[in-house]
């Protein structure tokens, strides 16, 4: 009887720390799930902003010389029907520089001031000149040698009718320990996009990680001034549960030991899933994974 009691006490003592460890793991998982839920809520909030991707209603490539714009179907640049006067003004493109002249009867503004005649900074300068007319916002973009006008409407149907995002269940198992295998010198790589005009980007190294015991690699883009690495990747869910053009993911830069966390629960759709007027990059061939990544955002149901 004494022996049985001793064994029972011994077993109870041994199971104590294990139970406590399990409690801590559950607590950590619960905290992590809350963190991802908060991140997803912020993502939806950004999409829903008046200048978010859901408001994008037009992209017009400019020709050298005068580009008359407004709601008139005969214009070189035709703004969405019913959103603007027939003739708003002229966008003149000369040697890569765009100057706008606004019809005096049209109250277009920049930073609250009426605009009549000014040079427009492109997004290549990092801070484009944004013009406003009622619910419309428009600015100049540059993609390689092409210069265009991107138009957003705070009252767009896509924004008004947004139904939210769908995603795979949050699974801590997809928060993977990885390491960066550096390229010396950094690797130049060609990144395709939906325009069919690849851009040359720089990758500091390959992110190496394992899924189900199998090793994989992804080449991130080194964005100047960013504290994170930008990953454009594809996987076997593309075209089925997820967007056919791949997904995006940011990962923190590694520490001195080269280690980093690759969290696929934070993978998200490129803007092209919400609008045909975005100019999204696509996964380079080496970033198309031969495995299903069942984590992160699924394709937008309205796409």
ZIRA-V296578 format. One line per field, one symbol per residue. burial: b if it has 9 or more other C-alpha atoms within 8 Angstrom, else e. A space follows every 50 residues. Layout:
BEGIN
burial: ???
END
This chain:
BEGIN
burial: eeeeeeeeeeeeeeeeeeeeeeeeeeeebeebbeebeebeeeebeebbee bbbbbbbbbeebeeebbbbbbbeebebbbbeebbbebbbbbbbeeebbbb bbbeeeebbbeeeebbeeebbbbeeeebbbbbbebbbbbbbbeeeebbbb bbbbbbebbeeeeeeeebebbbebbbbbbbbebeebbeebbbbbeeeebe bbbbbbbbbbeeeeebbbbbbbeeeeebbbbbbbbbbbeeebbebbbbbb bbebeeebbbbbbbbbbbbbbbbbbebbebbbbbeebbbeeeeebbbbbb eee
END
